[in-house]
């Protein structure tokens, strides 16, 4: 095989790998990969505004960094074993609201009874929003750690890493 043929084969493989790694981007040019971090604190249960249908007084407020930076809050709607069904509230730094379906976070124990690992195994579905997120769709996956006993002002802390794809209904002009 000559050098030109090898270069063409490598280019073809590289293109296939890139398209396979980001299938949503190949299908829709309005989609983009997003990622960042989330740091929230558990609130005193008396401060939780319960979501419709929620019987649990457990909630967090905090910040998101990265591509979707802004403020985020979570209201636990239901606990079944080690699965927490959560309602998320997300407002970006620019003031856009991201609408999200309720999502299940699975908690995994660690040797420390006050610390857990958490994972949104099926992701968190984006169902629209305001501003740039009007008509947006996508899925965000998040995993991280929960510390229930920091001995500080807060009742505990959640630290997560998120990554996923957001597909915008339209791309606003620059």
The 8 nearest C-alpha neighbors of each residue, nearest first, counted from 0:
[[1, 4, 5, 2, 3, 6, 8, 7],
 [0, 2, 4, 3, 5, 6, 7, 8],
 [1, 3, 5, 4, 6, 0, 7, 8],
 [4, 2, 6, 5, 1, 7, 0, 8],
 [3, 5, 7, 6, 1, 2, 8, 0],
 [6, 4, 2, 8, 7, 3, 9, 1],
 [5, 7, 3, 9, 4, 8, 10, 2],
 [6, 8, 10, 4, 5, 9, 11, 3],
 [9, 7, 11, 5, 10, 6, 12, 4],
 [8, 10, 12, 6, 11, 7, 13, 5],
 [11, 9, 7, 13, 8, 12, 6, 14],
 [10, 12, 8, 14, 9, 13, 7, 15],
 [13, 11, 9, 15, 14, 10, 16, 8],
 [12, 14, 10, 16, 15, 11, 9, 17],
 [15, 13, 17, 11, 16, 12, 10, 18],
 [14, 16, 12, 18, 13, 17, 19, 11],
 [15, 17, 19, 13, 14, 18, 20, 12],
 [18, 16, 14, 20, 19, 15, 13, 21],
 [17, 19, 15, 21, 20, 16, 22, 25],
 [20, 18, 16, 17, 21, 22, 15, 14],
 [19, 21, 17, 18, 16, 22, 15, 23],
 [20, 22, 18, 24, 19, 23, 17, 25],
 [23, 21, 25, 24, 19, 18, 20, 26],
 [24, 22, 26, 25, 21, 27, 30, 164],
 [23, 25, 30, 27, 22, 21, 26, 28],
 [24, 26, 22, 23, 27, 18, 21, 28],
 [27, 25, 23, 24, 22, 28, 30, 29],
 [26, 28, 24, 29, 30, 25, 23, 166],
 [27, 29, 30, 24, 26, 25, 31, 23],
 [28, 30, 27, 167, 166, 170, 31, 169],
 [31, 29, 166, 24, 165, 28, 27, 167],
 [30, 32, 165, 164, 24, 33, 166, 29],
 [31, 33, 164, 163, 165, 34, 30, 162],
 [34, 32, 163, 162, 66, 164, 31, 165],
 [33, 35, 162, 161, 66, 65, 163, 32],
 [36, 34, 65, 64, 161, 160, 66, 162],
 [35, 37, 160, 64, 63, 159, 161, 65],
 [36, 38, 63, 159, 158, 62, 160, 64],
 [37, 39, 158, 62, 61, 157, 63, 159],
 [40, 38, 61, 60, 157, 156, 59, 62],
 [39, 41, 156, 59, 60, 155, 61, 153],
 [40, 42, 59, 155, 154, 58, 156, 153],
 [43, 41, 59, 58, 44, 40, 46, 154],
 [42, 44, 45, 46, 41, 154, 47, 153],
 [45, 43, 56, 46, 47, 57, 42, 58],
 [44, 46, 43, 47, 56, 42, 48, 57],
 [47, 45, 44, 43, 42, 48, 58, 56],
 [48, 46, 44, 45, 58, 49, 56, 57],
 [49, 47, 50, 46, 74, 56, 58, 45],
 [48, 50, 47, 53, 51, 56, 74, 55],
 [49, 51, 53, 52, 48, 74, 76, 86],
 [50, 52, 53, 49, 76, 54, 48, 86],
 [51, 53, 50, 54, 76, 49, 77, 55],
 [54, 52, 76, 50, 55, 51, 49, 77],
 [53, 55, 76, 52, 56, 77, 49, 50],
 [56, 54, 53, 57, 76, 75, 77, 49],
 [57, 55, 44, 47, 58, 54, 49, 75],
 [58, 56, 75, 55, 44, 74, 47, 59],
 [57, 59, 74, 73, 41, 47, 42, 75],
 [58, 60, 41, 73, 40, 72, 42, 39],
 [61, 59, 72, 39, 40, 71, 73, 41],
 [62, 60, 39, 71, 38, 70, 40, 72],
 [61, 63, 70, 38, 71, 69, 37, 39],
 [62, 64, 37, 68, 69, 36, 70, 71],
 [65, 63, 68, 36, 35, 37, 67, 62],
 [64, 66, 35, 68, 67, 34, 36, 63],
 [65, 67, 33, 68, 34, 35, 64, 63],
 [68, 66, 65, 91, 69, 64, 63, 35],
 [69, 67, 64, 63, 65, 91, 92, 66],
 [68, 70, 91, 92, 63, 90, 62, 67],
 [71, 69, 62, 90, 63, 61, 89, 91],
 [72, 70, 89, 61, 88, 62, 60, 90],
 [71, 73, 60, 88, 59, 87, 61, 89],
 [72, 74, 87, 59, 58, 86, 88, 85],
 [73, 75, 58, 86, 85, 76, 57, 87],
 [74, 76, 85, 57, 77, 58, 84, 55],
 [77, 75, 53, 85, 84, 55, 74, 54],
 [78, 76, 84, 75, 83, 55, 53, 79],
 [77, 79, 83, 82, 84, 80, 81, 76],
 [80, 78, 82, 81, 83, 77, 84, 105],
 [81, 79, 82, 78, 83, 106, 105, 77],
 [80, 82, 106, 105, 79, 83, 78, 107],
 [83, 81, 105, 79, 80, 104, 78, 103],
 [82, 84, 78, 104, 103, 77, 85, 105],
 [85, 83, 103, 77, 102, 76, 75, 78],
 [84, 86, 75, 102, 101, 76, 74, 83],
 [85, 87, 101, 74, 73, 75, 76, 102],
 [86, 88, 73, 72, 85, 99, 89, 74],
 [89, 87, 72, 71, 73, 86, 90, 98],
 [88, 90, 71, 97, 70, 96, 87, 91],
 [91, 89, 96, 70, 95, 69, 94, 97],
 [92, 90, 69, 94, 95, 93, 68, 67],
 [91, 93, 69, 94, 68, 90, 70, 95],
 [92, 94, 91, 95, 69, 90, 68, 96],
 [95, 93, 91, 92, 90, 96, 130, 69],
 [96, 94, 91, 129, 130, 90, 93, 97],
 [95, 97, 90, 128, 129, 89, 91, 98],
 [98, 96, 128, 89, 90, 127, 132, 99],
 [99, 97, 128, 127, 126, 125, 96, 100],
 [100, 98, 125, 126, 124, 87, 97, 101],
 [99, 101, 124, 102, 125, 126, 123, 98],
 [102, 100, 86, 85, 99, 84, 87, 103],
 [103, 101, 85, 123, 84, 100, 104, 86],
 [104, 102, 84, 83, 119, 85, 82, 105],
 [105, 103, 119, 83, 118, 82, 117, 84],
 [104, 106, 82, 118, 117, 81, 119, 83],
 [107, 105, 117, 81, 116, 115, 82, 104],
 [108, 106, 116, 115, 117, 105, 109, 81],
 [109, 107, 115, 116, 106, 110, 114, 112],
 [108, 110, 111, 115, 114, 112, 107, 116],
 [109, 111, 112, 108, 114, 113, 115, 107],
 [112, 110, 109, 113, 114, 108, 115, 146],
 [111, 113, 114, 110, 109, 108, 115, 147],
 [114, 112, 147, 111, 148, 146, 115, 145],
 [115, 113, 146, 111, 145, 112, 109, 147],
 [116, 114, 108, 145, 107, 109, 144, 106],
 [115, 117, 144, 107, 106, 143, 145, 108],
 [116, 118, 106, 143, 142, 105, 144, 107],
 [119, 117, 142, 105, 104, 120, 141, 143],
 [118, 120, 104, 122, 141, 121, 103, 140],
 [119, 121, 118, 122, 104, 140, 105, 103],
 [122, 120, 119, 123, 140, 103, 102, 104],
 [121, 123, 140, 119, 139, 120, 138, 124],
 [122, 124, 139, 138, 102, 140, 125, 100],
 [123, 125, 138, 100, 99, 137, 126, 122],
 [124, 126, 99, 136, 137, 138, 98, 127],
 [127, 125, 136, 98, 99, 124, 135, 100],
 [128, 126, 135, 134, 133, 98, 132, 125],
 [127, 129, 97, 133, 132, 98, 96, 134],
 [128, 130, 133, 96, 132, 95, 131, 97],
 [129, 131, 95, 132, 133, 128, 96, 94],
 [130, 132, 133, 129, 95, 171, 167, 128],
 [133, 131, 128, 135, 129, 130, 127, 134],
 [134, 132, 128, 129, 127, 135, 130, 131],
 [133, 135, 127, 168, 132, 128, 167, 136],
 [136, 134, 127, 167, 132, 168, 133, 166],
 [137, 135, 125, 166, 126, 165, 127, 167],
 [138, 136, 165, 125, 164, 166, 124, 139],
 [137, 139, 124, 123, 163, 164, 125, 122],
 [138, 140, 163, 123, 122, 162, 161, 164],
 [141, 139, 122, 162, 161, 163, 119, 123],
 [142, 140, 161, 160, 119, 118, 159, 139],
 [143, 141, 118, 159, 117, 160, 119, 161],
 [142, 144, 159, 117, 158, 116, 160, 118],
 [143, 145, 116, 158, 117, 115, 157, 159],
 [144, 146, 157, 115, 114, 156, 116, 147],
 [147, 145, 114, 156, 155, 148, 113, 157],
 [148, 146, 155, 113, 154, 114, 145, 149],
 [149, 147, 155, 150, 146, 113, 154, 114],
 [148, 150, 151, 155, 147, 146, 154, 153],
 [149, 151, 148, 152, 153, 154, 155, 147],
 [152, 150, 149, 153, 154, 148, 155, 156],
 [153, 151, 154, 150, 149, 155, 40, 42],
 [154, 152, 155, 151, 40, 41, 42, 156],
 [155, 153, 41, 147, 148, 42, 152, 43],
 [156, 154, 147, 41, 146, 153, 148, 149],
 [155, 157, 40, 146, 145, 39, 41, 147],
 [156, 158, 145, 39, 38, 144, 40, 146],
 [157, 159, 38, 144, 143, 37, 145, 156],
 [160, 158, 143, 37, 142, 36, 141, 161],
 [159, 161, 36, 141, 142, 35, 143, 37],
 [162, 160, 141, 34, 35, 140, 36, 159],
 [163, 161, 34, 140, 33, 139, 141, 35],
 [164, 162, 139, 33, 138, 32, 140, 34],
 [163, 165, 32, 137, 31, 138, 33, 139],
 [164, 166, 137, 30, 31, 136, 167, 32],
 [167, 165, 30, 136, 29, 135, 137, 31],
 [166, 168, 135, 169, 29, 30, 165, 132],
 [169, 167, 134, 135, 166, 133, 170, 29],
 [170, 168, 167, 171, 29, 131, 134, 135],
 [169, 171, 172, 167, 29, 168, 131, 173],
 [170, 172, 169, 173, 131, 130, 167, 168],
 [171, 173, 170, 169, 131, 29, 130, 167],
 [172, 171, 170, 131, 169, 130, 29, 167]]
